[in-house]
Every structure is written in C-alpha cells, then in structure tokens.
Amino acid sequence: MKENRITELLGIKYPLIQAGMIWCSGWELASAVSNAGGLGIIGSGSMYPDVLDHQIAKCKAATSKPFAVNLPMIYPDIEKHIETVIKHKVPIVFTSAGNPKTWTSHLKNHGIKVVHVVSSLKFALKSEAAGVDAVVAEGFEAGGHNGIDETTTMTLIPIVKSELKVPLIAAGGIGTGRGMLAAMALGADAVQIGSRFVASDESSAHEAFKKTVVQTVDGGTKLTLKELTPVRLIKNDFFNQVQSAYENGATNDELKSLLGRGRAKKGMFEGDLVEGELEIGQIAGVINNIMPAKEIVEEIVKEFQEARADLGSNKYNF
C-alpha cells in the first residue's frame, strides 16, 4: 500500500488505526496492532495515572513502532496523564471529549503529534484552527460515547472532507477492508477501527464481553442516554432499565442515579453482562470471531486490496 498523508504523518505502514477504547485498549492490543503495521492506541480514559505510566512503559518495551495514547479531556486528572505522555515521549496523542485548544499547543511544543476526535464539521474546523495535525470524524454508528447529532459516517466524511485541510481519519461503522475502502473513497485518508479490535485476543475486555460482541446481531445496539452523554450500548438488562426509565419520564438526575458509577468497567472489563454497560458499535453485527490483532489487521488489509482490485474489474463498468 502506497504512503498517504496519514502513513507519512504517523510513520505507519497502513492507514489503519485501532481506537483507544476504555477497558479494552491496553498495551497488549496497542503494541500488537503497531507491530502489525497499523497504529495501536492505549485508551487512558479508564486508567489511573500510575496505571497509564505502567502501560506506556510496557508498550514501549513490546514495540519499536509508533503508538499513541488516547486522552479524553474530561478525565479528572488529565494534567497527570499529560505529564506521563510527555515523560515517556509518546509520539502521538489522540484527544477527545473536550476542547482541543486546551492542550494541543502544549503537546506539540514537546514534539507530540496531536489528533482530535469530533462528530461534526463545526468541531473538525475548530480542531484544525487549534493546530491539530489530523482529525478523526466519527459517525453515529460508532460504539461508546458518541455525537448527539446522529450523523452517519457516510454523510459525515464527505461533509468534513469538503472543508478540512489537515488529514482526515474516518471512524464509526468500519470493521472490514471493504468498509475501509468505502471510507477512503468518500475522502478519508485513513480509518480508525474500534469494535473489531474489542474481539481480539489482546483486547483487555472480559472474555464474556468479547463473546457477547460476537453474538450481537443487526439491531442489537442503540444510542441512548443523550441527555447525559450519548453512548451506544448492546441491548442487555441494564439497557432495558434505561429504556423503562425513559418510558416512566425519568429526570436527568434519575438517569444519573440509575447509571451510577463504574457501569462500563462492570460490563466490559469485569464481564457483568446483566448490570454492566456494554459499549460497542453497530459493526458488531458482522463480527463473527475472536482472533489475534495481527490477523485482524492482515484480514482487513487483504480485503481492502481485493475490494480495490474488484472495483477495477469489468463488472463495475456501465
């Protein structure tokens, strides 16, 4: 695969990035994806500062390739996370859930490339103005916390591409080589994939959650809790409790009380499939197995190349 703006910017072989998902993206997954030619990302949003420090050290020992750390701006101890990535000279940071102006200049002054995650053109342009090196535009299909506008990836990417000058990474509903090719045909320079890597051997997610992801079918997830912070969940008993709360006219405070603390950890990391919050994208409907991250990268790239060749065949002439 020839170099493009993202592979040149990030120093990776393939324009394929593994999302920094809470409770799922530790050093094992990040290093495996980076070693396979993509960009692995450690998801720091679920980590205490000392845990992130340990995770980065382990990742540096496991790969000589570039890797990144995802930093949610709403993390309560974000300053300590910033100090940690600077101390370890992490080459790339993906920021999310906040204003990119806050830390972009500081990180770049320490030689760190910054990519910000958005769900709209408005925030993509604000990110560019803040000086980020690239933008991830994430559509409504994505798992976990999401944008409130419910703009699909197929709509969002060409809208953002039409005005953005920095490299563009597509996310949301992408988990195959054909999906990767479609996103790049719409104007993306690369793709970010989350859900497919949840169902990998190296993912730090609980095995019960991984198996549930594989079993999830079309229509098995839904975006909810938009009054608090939109999140796409697998429809389990906890999800049904949320729906019942809505039907009974629950207030925001009542929804907060129902959500409580640690639901995501309980579901994805500890494997409580009943009371836990099970965050995954719509693409779970086409995930059929759990396999090594290296094989996932190879499978996606192979399918991408085959699909690209297929488009050049006579059957698409008309």
C-alpha positions in Angstrom: 0.0 0.0 0.0 1.5 3.4 -1.1 2.1 6.0 1.5 -0.6 8.6 2.1 -0.9 11.7 4.3 -1.6 9.6 7.5 1.0 7.0 7.0 3.5 9.7 6.3 2.4 11.8 9.3 2.3 9.0 11.8 5.1 6.8 10.4 3.0 3.7 10.0 2.7 1.1 7.2 -1.1 1.0 6.8 -3.7 3.8 7.1 -5.4 1.8 9.8 -5.7 2.9 13.4 -7.0 1.0 16.4 -9.3 3.1 18.6 -8.2 3.9 22.2 -11.2 2.3 23.9 -11.7 2.4 27.7 -11.3 -1.0 29.4 -10.3 -2.7 26.0 -7.2 -1.0 24.7 -4.2 -1.7 26.9 -0.5 -2.1 25.9 -1.0 -5.7 24.6 -3.5 -4.6 22.0 -1.8 -1.3 21.1 1.6 -3.0 20.6 0.2 -5.9 18.6 -1.6 -3.5 16.2 1.5 -1.3 15.8 3.7 -4.3 15.2 1.3 -5.5 12.5 1.7 -2.2 10.6 -1.2 -0.1 11.9 -1.3 2.4 14.8 -2.1 1.0 18.2 -3.6 3.3 20.8 -3.7 2.9 24.6 -7.1 4.0 26.0 -6.2 6.1 29.0 -9.7 7.1 30.0 -10.1 4.1 32.3 -6.6 4.3 33.8 -5.3 5.9 37.0 -2.1 7.9 36.3 0.2 5.2 37.7 -1.5 2.6 35.6 -1.0 4.6 32.4 2.6 5.1 33.3 3.0 1.3 33.5 1.0 0.7 30.3 3.2 3.1 28.3 6.4 1.5 29.6 5.1 -2.0 28.7 4.1 -0.8 25.2 7.5 0.8 24.5 9.1 -2.5 25.5 6.8 -4.5 23.2 7.1 -2.5 20.0 9.6 -0.3 18.3 6.9 1.1 16.1 4.9 4.3 16.7 1.9 4.0 19.0 -0.4 6.6 20.6 -2.4 7.3 23.7 -6.0 8.5 23.7 -6.6 11.3 26.2 -10.3 12.2 27.0 -10.2 15.8 28.0 -12.9 15.2 30.6 -10.6 12.8 32.5 -10.5 14.3 36.1 -6.7 14.0 36.4 -5.8 15.0 32.8 -2.8 17.1 33.8 -1.1 13.9 35.2 -1.8 12.0 32.0 -0.3 14.8 30.0 2.8 14.7 32.2 3.1 11.0 31.7 2.9 11.0 27.9 5.5 13.8 27.8 7.8 12.0 30.2 7.7 8.8 28.1 8.0 10.8 24.8 4.9 9.2 23.4 5.0 10.2 19.7 1.3 10.6 19.1 -1.8 11.6 21.2 -5.4 11.4 20.2 -7.5 13.8 22.2 -11.3 13.6 22.6 -14.3 14.8 24.6 -13.2 18.3 25.1 -11.7 21.5 23.6 -8.6 20.8 21.5 -7.3 24.3 22.3 -6.6 23.3 25.9 -3.6 21.0 25.3 -2.7 20.9 21.6 0.0 23.6 21.7 1.5 22.2 24.9 1.7 18.7 23.4 3.1 19.9 20.1 5.7 22.0 21.9 7.0 18.7 23.3 7.2 17.2 19.8 4.0 15.2 20.1 1.6 14.9 17.1 -2.0 15.6 18.0 -5.1 14.1 16.5 -8.6 15.2 17.8 -11.8 13.2 17.6 -15.0 15.0 16.5 -18.5 14.2 15.3 -19.3 17.3 13.2 -17.8 19.7 10.7 -18.1 22.5 13.2 -15.7 20.8 15.7 -13.5 19.5 12.9 -12.8 23.1 11.8 -12.3 24.2 15.4 -9.8 21.4 15.9 -7.9 22.5 12.7 -7.9 26.1 14.0 -6.4 24.8 17.3 -3.5 23.4 15.4 -4.1 19.7 15.4 -2.2 17.5 12.9 -5.2 15.5 11.9 -8.9 14.9 12.7 -10.9 11.8 13.4 -14.5 12.3 12.2 -16.7 9.7 13.9 -20.1 8.8 12.7 -23.3 7.8 14.6 -22.6 4.1 14.1 -19.6 4.1 16.5 -19.7 2.3 19.8 -19.2 4.0 23.2 -19.7 7.7 23.6 -20.9 9.4 20.5 -22.1 12.7 19.0 -25.6 14.0 19.6 -26.5 14.8 16.0 -26.7 11.1 14.9 -24.8 11.9 11.6 -23.7 8.7 9.9 -20.2 8.2 8.8 -21.2 8.0 5.1 -22.7 11.5 5.4 -20.1 13.0 7.8 -16.9 12.1 6.0 -17.7 14.0 2.7 -19.1 17.0 4.6 -15.9 17.3 6.7 -13.6 16.5 3.7 -15.1 19.4 1.7 -13.7 22.0 4.1 -10.9 20.4 6.1 -7.3 20.9 5.1 -5.5 18.6 7.6 -5.6 14.8 7.1 -8.9 13.1 7.8 -9.5 9.8 9.6 -12.9 8.1 9.3 -14.4 6.3 12.3 -17.8 4.7 13.1 -19.2 1.5 11.5 -15.9 0.4 9.9 -14.5 -3.0 10.7 -13.7 -4.6 7.3 -11.5 -4.0 4.4 -14.5 -3.1 2.2 -15.6 -0.6 4.9 -12.1 0.9 4.9 -12.1 1.3 1.1 -15.6 2.9 1.2 -14.5 5.4 3.8 -11.4 6.3 1.8 -13.4 6.6 -1.3 -15.5 9.2 0.5 -12.4 11.2 1.2 -10.8 9.9 4.3 -7.0 9.4 4.4 -7.3 6.6 6.9 -9.7 4.8 9.2 -10.0 4.2 12.9 -11.5 0.9 14.0 -12.7 0.1 17.5 -15.3 -2.6 17.8 -13.4 -5.2 15.6 -10.4 -5.0 17.9 -12.5 -5.4 21.0 -13.0 -9.0 19.8 -9.3 -9.7 19.6 -7.1 -12.0 21.8 -5.1 -9.0 23.0 -8.0 -6.8 24.0 -8.2 -6.3 27.7 -12.0 -6.7 27.6 -13.5 -9.6 29.6 -13.9 -12.8 27.6 -17.7 -12.8 28.3 -18.0 -9.3 26.8 -15.9 -10.4 23.8 -18.2 -13.4 23.2 -21.3 -11.1 23.6 -19.9 -8.8 20.9 -19.5 -11.8 18.5 -23.1 -12.8 19.3 -24.6 -9.4 18.7 -26.7 -9.1 15.6 -28.1 -6.4 13.4 -30.2 -4.0 15.6 -28.6 -5.3 18.7 -27.2 -1.9 19.8 -28.7 1.5 20.3 -27.6 5.1 21.1 -29.1 6.2 24.4 -28.6 8.5 27.4 -28.4 11.5 25.1 -29.4 13.8 28.0 -26.3 12.9 29.9 -23.7 11.8 27.4 -24.7 9.8 24.3 -23.5 6.2 24.4 -24.1 3.2 22.1 -24.9 0.1 24.1 -25.7 -3.6 23.5 -29.3 -4.2 24.5 -29.0 -6.1 27.8 -30.9 -5.9 31.1 -29.2 -2.6 32.1 -30.2 -1.1 28.7 -33.8 -2.2 29.3 -33.7 -0.5 32.7 -32.7 2.7 31.0 -35.5 2.4 28.4 -38.0 1.7 31.2 -36.8 4.9 33.0 -37.4 6.9 29.8 -40.9 5.4 29.4 -41.6 6.5 33.0 -40.5 10.0 32.4 -37.2 9.9 34.3 -35.5 13.1 35.1 -31.8 13.7 34.3 -31.0 13.2 38.0 -32.9 9.9 38.0 -31.0 8.8 34.9 -27.7 9.7 36.6 -28.7 7.7 39.6 -29.5 4.7 37.5 -26.3 5.0 35.6 -24.3 5.3 38.9 -20.5 4.7 38.8 -18.4 2.1 37.1 -21.1 0.6 34.8 -18.7 0.4 31.9 -16.0 -1.3 34.0 -18.5 -3.7 35.4 -19.7 -4.7 31.9 -16.7 -4.6 29.6 -13.8 -5.3 32.0 -15.5 -7.5 34.7 -17.9 -9.3 32.4 -21.2 -8.5 34.2 -23.5 -8.9 31.2 -26.6 -8.1 33.2 -25.9 -4.9 35.1 -22.9 -3.7 33.1 -22.7 -1.1 30.4 -21.8 -2.9 27.2 -20.4 -0.3 24.7 -20.0 -1.5 21.1 -20.6 -0.2 17.6 -23.2 -1.3 15.0 -20.4 -3.1 13.2 -20.7 -5.8 15.9 -23.3 -7.4 13.6 -20.6 -8.5 11.2 -18.0 -9.6 13.8 -18.1 -13.4 13.9 -15.0 -14.4 15.8 -12.2 -13.5 18.3 -8.8 -13.6 16.7 -5.2 -12.2 17.2 -4.9 -8.4 16.4 -2.2 -9.2 13.8 -4.6 -11.4 11.9 -7.3 -8.8 12.1 -5.0 -6.2 10.6 -3.9 -8.7 7.9 -7.5 -9.6 7.1 -8.7 -6.0 6.8 -5.7 -5.0 4.5 -6.2 -8.1 2.3 -9.9 -7.5 1.9 -9.2 -3.8 1.2 -6.7 -4.7 -1.6 -9.1 -7.3 -3.0 -12.0 -4.9 -3.0 -9.9 -2.2 -4.6 -8.9 -4.6 -7.4 -12.5 -5.7 -7.7 -13.6 -2.1 -8.4 -11.3 -2.1 -11.4 -12.9 -5.1 -12.9 -15.3 -5.1 -15.8 -18.4 -5.9 -13.7 -18.4 -2.2 -12.5 -18.4 -0.8 -16.0 -21.7 0.8 -17.0 
